[in-house]
Amino acid sequence: MAQRKSRILKLIFWIILLPIAIVLIAFAIANRGPVTVRFDPLPFAVDMPLYAVGLGGIFIGLVSGGIMTWLRGGRWRRAARERQRDKEQLERELAPLRDRDGQAAPARPAATGTDITRAA
C-alpha cells in the first residue's frame, strides 16, 4: 500500500514538474537578450539575460517565502517540543509505577472523538 502511494505521488510530481520545466526552458530560450538591471539609489548596474532576471526573481520569492513560513511555524515547533518533553517526563515518572505494579504496557484509552493533545 505504501509503495503504491509512493509511486502515485512520484507520478503526480512528474506530471506537474515536467510542464513547468518545459515552460521555464522555453522562457529561457526565448528571452536570452541582455537587459540592464539598475539598483537605483546605488551606483550598481548589471547586464544579464532577461530570463536570469525573471528566474532570479522567482527564486528569491521562493526562498523568502520559505523562510517566512519557517519563522511563522516556530511557535508550533516550540509547543511540540514542550509537549514532547512533558510526555517524556511523564513516561519517566510512570515507569517505576508500572514496574512496581507489574504492568507490561498501559492500556490505550478508547477514542472519544475529542482531541486531548491540542490545547485550546
N, C-alpha and C positions, 0 to 999 in steps of 0.2 A: 504494500500500500504506500509506504513512504517513498519507495523507489519510483513508483508510478507518478506520485505527486511531484517529485523532483524532476522527472522528465517533462511533465506538463509545464512546470514553472520555467524550465530551460527553453522549451519551445515558445512559450509566451514571450520570454525575454528576447529571443532572437527575432520573433515576429515584430516586436516593437523596435528593437535596436537596428535591424537591417535597413528599414526605410529611413530612419533618422540618419544613419551613417551615409546612405546614398544621397540624401538631401544635403548634408554637410559637405560631402566631397564635391557635389555639383556646384554648390555655393562657392567653395574654394577655387574651383577651376574657372568659374565664370567671373570671379572678382579678384584677379591677380594684379590688377593695376595698382600702382603706388598712390597712396594718399599721405598728406602731411598731417600729423596729429600734433596739435599745439597744446601745451599746458599753460593756459592763458596768463595767469599772473606771473608765472615763472618763465625764465628765458629758454625753455626747452622746446624743441621741435624734433619730431621723429618721422622719417619717411618709412612707411611699411605698407604691405599689401592690404587692401580693403578687407579681405577675408580674415586676416590676422586681427584687425581691429574688432570685427564682429565676433569672431570666436573667442577673442580675449575678453570681450565684454560678457559673453555668456559664461565663460569660465570664472571670471571674478564674481559674477552674480551667484553662481552655484556655490562657490566656496564661502562667500559671505553669508548666504542663506543657510548653509550647513553649520557654520559657526554660530549664527544666531539661534538656530534650532537647538544646538547642543547646549548653549548657555541657558536657554529657557527651560530645558529639561533638568537643569541642576537641582532644582527644588525636589523633583520627583525622585531623582537618583539618591539624593541625601535621605529622603524619607525611606526609601527602600533599604539603604544601608542601615539606618537606625532600626527598622523593623527586623532586619536580619540579625543585628546584634542582640536585640531583645529576645528573639526566638532562640538564638544560641545560648543566651544566658539562662532562659527558662528551661531549655533542654539540659543544661549542666546542673541546674537545681533539681530537676526531676529525676535525673539518672540515679542518684543514691536511693531515692524513694522507691523507684522501680526495682532496683537490686534488692532492697530490703524486703519488699513485698513479694519478690519472685516473679514479677510480671515480665514476660518476654518483650512485648510491644504494646503500646497503647491502642485501644480500640478507637477507630475514627468515628466522630460523631455523624449522625445521619444528616443528610443535606436538608436544610430548612428553607432554602430559597433566599436567604439573606446573606449578604457578603460581609462577614465579620472582619475581614482583613483590611477593609478600606475605612479609614477614619472619616467622620463627617466634618 
